[in-house]
């Protein structure tokens, strides 16, 4: 049985990124059509459409991010803020810490049984979604050494832990 659960970001920060990435290319498409209708300038229309489509593609690709759980694995794709994709079994995850890099990017750092540290970009997720991700990992046998209260307390800032940038 392939049970797949996908968590998409629903925070106001992610909406603030998605809105301009979608609206501005639509605006450029409308302006390109108006230039074509008003001045009959096909070159400006083609250049404007190409620019709008390319900008829309990269803008939406930049802000769309998710974390998936397939059976016992957690999967997080490569993202503009996350250099490596994460694909690991949940029972391999020992501990989870939250930390900032560059003062603005929140990451979930996982210590794994193989001795490596994996990280998932977490700035786009709300606190409830971070709690859901941690609960899904714990349900699948991961993070046995930590309680949910310790992890979420770390995420909300109730516990002060310092993390150096990796």
Secondary structure as GFF3:
##gff-version 3
##sequence-region A 1 166
A	DSSP	beta_strand	4	8	.	.	.	ID=ss1
A	DSSP	alpha_helix	12	39	.	.	.	ID=ss2
A	DSSP	alpha_helix	42	63	.	.	.	ID=ss3
A	DSSP	beta_strand	66	70	.	.	.	ID=ss4
A	DSSP	beta_strand	73	76	.	.	.	ID=ss5
A	DSSP	beta_strand	86	89	.	.	.	ID=ss6
A	DSSP	three_ten_helix	90	92	.	.	.	ID=ss7
A	DSSP	beta_strand	93	101	.	.	.	ID=ss8
A	DSSP	beta_strand	105	112	.	.	.	ID=ss9
A	DSSP	beta_strand	117	121	.	.	.	ID=ss10
A	DSSP	alpha_helix	127	139	.	.	.	ID=ss11
A	DSSP	alpha_helix	148	156	.	.	.	ID=ss12
###
